C-alpha cells in the first residue's frame, strides 16, 4: 500500500476542499453531496483510465527514479490543473472569444452555459484525441520488435508489414472519415483538430528521437562528452516520453470531463473528483512498474493498447454518434480482463 500512500493523503485533502466548497454553497447537504460526487468521480476516473495506467507503466518502467518522481509530482500537477481545469477553460475561451477569467466566472456562475460551450467543442477534441490514440495503438500493433504476439500470426504479420507511415496514413483516413460525419460548419475545425493530433504525435516522437541521439565527442573534448552524457541521461528519463504521457493523459481526460457534467455542473467538484482519480492512476502506474507486473503478465500491455485502439475508434465515432460512457469504460475493462487471463494462461504453459 506504500505506493498509494500519497494518493490517500491527497484524497483526504481534496475531499476536505470539496466538503468546504459544498458547505459554503449548500450547507450540510451541500457538503455531503460534494463528498459523494467527488468519490464517484474519482472511482469513475480510475475505472476509465486503467488502460492508461498500464500504457504509462510500459513507458515508465524504462525510466530512472528521478523521472518517475517527476511524473508523480510535476506530471500530476499538469494532469490535474492543466488537463482537467485549464484545458477545458481554454476550449471554451477559444469557442467564445472570452478571457480565461470571464470563462471561469461563467463556469462558476452559469455552469449550464459553460457546459453547453464545452460539449459543443466535443467533435474537435474527439478528433484530436482519437487521432493521437489511434496512432498510439497502430504503432504498437506495427512494432516489428515485439517478441510476443497476443493475436498470434495475425499480429506478427501486421508487425512485419506495418510501418509508421502506414499508421499515419490510416490515422489521417480516420480523420477524413470524421470530417464526412460532421455538419458542414464543423468540417474544417474537425479536420484541423485531427491533423493536429497526428502532428503532435509525430512531434513528440521526433523530440524523443532527437534526445536519444548521442552527439559524437572528439578526442579530448570533454565538453562534447559532457553534453552527450546529459543528453543520454535525459533520454533515459525521456522528456519526449514525459510529453508523450501528458498528451496521452489529455486525450483520456477530456472524455472524463465531459462525462462528469452528466453527474454535476460544478467545475470545482469535477476538478477535485477527477484529480483524486488521476492521482490514483499515477500511483497505480508506479505500482505496476515497481512490482514488475507487465513482465509477469505479459499480455497486459497488449490488452491496454487494444483498449486504447477501441477508445480511439469510439472517440472518432463520437463526433456524430453518442456512445455511453459505461460502454467506453467496459470495453477497456474487457480487454484488460481478457489480456490478464491470457497472461495467466501463458504463465502456466510457460513456467519460468
FENWO-V30608 format. One record per residue. N is the residue number from 1. D_CENTER is the distance of its C-alpha to the mean C-alpha in whole Angstrom. Layout:
n:N d_center:D_CENTER
n:N d_center:D_CENTER
This chain:
n:1 d_center:24
n:2 d_center:24
n:3 d_center:20
n:4 d_center:20
n:5 d_center:22
n:6 d_center:21
n:7 d_center:18
n:8 d_center:21
n:9 d_center:23
n:10 d_center:20
n:11 d_center:20
n:12 d_center:24
n:13 d_center:24
n:14 d_center:21
n:15 d_center:23
n:16 d_center:26
n:17 d_center:25
n:18 d_center:24
n:19 d_center:28
n:20 d_center:29
n:21 d_center:28
n:22 d_center:29
n:23 d_center:32
n:24 d_center:33
n:25 d_center:32
n:26 d_center:33
n:27 d_center:35
n:28 d_center:35
n:29 d_center:34
n:30 d_center:31
n:31 d_center:30
n:32 d_center:30
n:33 d_center:28
n:34 d_center:25
n:35 d_center:25
n:36 d_center:25
n:37 d_center:22
n:38 d_center:20
n:39 d_center:20
n:40 d_center:19
n:41 d_center:16
n:42 d_center:15
n:43 d_center:16
n:44 d_center:14
n:45 d_center:11
n:46 d_center:12
n:47 d_center:13
n:48 d_center:10
n:49 d_center:7
n:50 d_center:10
n:51 d_center:9
n:52 d_center:6
n:53 d_center:8
n:54 d_center:11
n:55 d_center:9
n:56 d_center:9
n:57 d_center:12
n:58 d_center:13
n:59 d_center:13
n:60 d_center:14
n:61 d_center:17
n:62 d_center:19
n:63 d_center:18
n:64 d_center:21
n:65 d_center:21
n:66 d_center:21
n:67 d_center:18
n:68 d_center:16
n:69 d_center:18
n:70 d_center:17
n:71 d_center:13
n:72 d_center:14
n:73 d_center:16
n:74 d_center:15
n:75 d_center:12
n:76 d_center:12
n:77 d_center:14
n:78 d_center:12
n:79 d_center:9
n:80 d_center:12
n:81 d_center:14
n:82 d_center:13
n:83 d_center:10
n:84 d_center:11
n:85 d_center:15
n:86 d_center:16
n:87 d_center:13
n:88 d_center:15
n:89 d_center:18
n:90 d_center:18
n:91 d_center:18
n:92 d_center:21
n:93 d_center:22
n:94 d_center:22
n:95 d_center:23
n:96 d_center:26
n:97 d_center:27
n:98 d_center:27
n:99 d_center:27
n:100 d_center:24
n:101 d_center:26
n:102 d_center:28
n:103 d_center:25
n:104 d_center:24
n:105 d_center:28
n:106 d_center:27
n:107 d_center:24
n:108 d_center:26
n:109 d_center:29
n:110 d_center:29
n:111 d_center:25
n:112 d_center:26
n:113 d_center:27
n:114 d_center:23
n:115 d_center:22
n:116 d_center:24
n:117 d_center:22
n:118 d_center:19
n:119 d_center:19
n:120 d_center:21
n:121 d_center:18
n:122 d_center:16
n:123 d_center:18
n:124 d_center:17
n:125 d_center:13
n:126 d_center:13
n:127 d_center:15
n:128 d_center:12
n:129 d_center:9
n:130 d_center:11
n:131 d_center:13
n:132 d_center:10
n:133 d_center:9
n:134 d_center:12
n:135 d_center:13
n:136 d_center:11
n:137 d_center:13
n:138 d_center:16
n:139 d_center:16
n:140 d_center:16
n:141 d_center:18
n:142 d_center:21
n:143 d_center:21
n:144 d_center:24
n:145 d_center:24
n:146 d_center:23
n:147 d_center:26
n:148 d_center:25
n:149 d_center:24
n:150 d_center:23
n:151 d_center:25
n:152 d_center:28
n:153 d_center:29
n:154 d_center:27
n:155 d_center:24
n:156 d_center:27
n:157 d_center:28
n:158 d_center:25
n:159 d_center:24
n:160 d_center:28
n:161 d_center:28
n:162 d_center:24
n:163 d_center:23
n:164 d_center:21
n:165 d_center:23
n:166 d_center:23
n:167 d_center:19
n:168 d_center:19
n:169 d_center:22
n:170 d_center:21
n:171 d_center:18
n:172 d_center:20
n:173 d_center:22
n:174 d_center:20
n:175 d_center:19
n:176 d_center:23
n:177 d_center:23
n:178 d_center:21
n:179 d_center:23
n:180 d_center:26
n:181 d_center:25
n:182 d_center:25
n:183 d_center:28
n:184 d_center:30
n:185 d_center:29
n:186 d_center:25
n:187 d_center:25
n:188 d_center:25
n:189 d_center:22
n:190 d_center:20
n:191 d_center:21
n:192 d_center:21
n:193 d_center:17
n:194 d_center:16
n:195 d_center:18
n:196 d_center:16
n:197 d_center:13
n:198 d_center:15
n:199 d_center:17
n:200 d_center:14
n:201 d_center:13
n:202 d_center:16
n:203 d_center:17
n:204 d_center:14
n:205 d_center:16
n:206 d_center:19
n:207 d_center:19
n:208 d_center:18
n:209 d_center:21
n:210 d_center:23
n:211 d_center:23
n:212 d_center:23
n:213 d_center:27
n:214 d_center:29
n:215 d_center:32
n:216 d_center:36
n:217 d_center:38
n:218 d_center:42
n:219 d_center:44
n:220 d_center:45
n:221 d_center:42
n:222 d_center:40
n:223 d_center:38
n:224 d_center:36
n:225 d_center:36
n:226 d_center:34
n:227 d_center:32
n:228 d_center:31
n:229 d_center:31
n:230 d_center:28
n:231 d_center:26
n:232 d_center:26
n:233 d_center:25
n:234 d_center:22
n:235 d_center:21
n:236 d_center:21
n:237 d_center:19
n:238 d_center:17
n:239 d_center:16
n:240 d_center:15
n:241 d_center:13
n:242 d_center:12
n:243 d_center:11
n:244 d_center:9
n:245 d_center:7
n:246 d_center:7
n:247 d_center:6
n:248 d_center:4
n:249 d_center:2
n:250 d_center:5
n:251 d_center:5
n:252 d_center:4
n:253 d_center:6
n:254 d_center:9
n:255 d_center:10
n:256 d_center:10
n:257 d_center:12
n:258 d_center:14
n:259 d_center:15
n:260 d_center:16
n:261 d_center:19
n:262 d_center:21
n:263 d_center:21
n:264 d_center:22
n:265 d_center:23
n:266 d_center:23
n:267 d_center:20
n:268 d_center:21
n:269 d_center:20
n:270 d_center:17
n:271 d_center:16
n:272 d_center:18
n:273 d_center:17
n:274 d_center:13
n:275 d_center:13
n:276 d_center:15
n:277 d_center:12
n:278 d_center:10
n:279 d_center:13
n:280 d_center:14
n:281 d_center:10
n:282 d_center:11
n:283 d_center:14
n:284 d_center:14
n:285 d_center:12
n:286 d_center:15
n:287 d_center:17
n:288 d_center:17
n:289 d_center:17
n:290 d_center:21
n:291 d_center:22
n:292 d_center:21
n:293 d_center:20
n:294 d_center:18
n:295 d_center:22
n:296 d_center:24
n:297 d_center:22
n:298 d_center:22
n:299 d_center:20
n:300 d_center:17
n:301 d_center:15
n:302 d_center:16
n:303 d_center:16
n:304 d_center:12
n:305 d_center:12
n:306 d_center:14
n:307 d_center:12
n:308 d_center:9
n:309 d_center:13
n:310 d_center:14
n:311 d_center:11
n:312 d_center:11
n:313 d_center:15
n:314 d_center:15
n:315 d_center:13
n:316 d_center:16
n:317 d_center:18
n:318 d_center:17
n:319 d_center:19
n:320 d_center:22
n:321 d_center:22
n:322 d_center:21
n:323 d_center:19
n:324 d_center:19
n:325 d_center:16
n:326 d_center:18
n:327 d_center:18
n:328 d_center:14
n:329 d_center:14
n:330 d_center:17
n:331 d_center:16
n:332 d_center:13
n:333 d_center:15
n:334 d_center:18
n:335 d_center:17
n:336 d_center:16
n:337 d_center:19
n:338 d_center:21
n:339 d_center:20
n:340 d_center:21
n:341 d_center:24
n:342 d_center:25
n:343 d_center:24
n:344 d_center:27
n:345 d_center:29
n:346 d_center:28
n:347 d_center:29
n:348 d_center:32
n:349 d_center:33
n:350 d_center:33
n:351 d_center:34
n:352 d_center:33
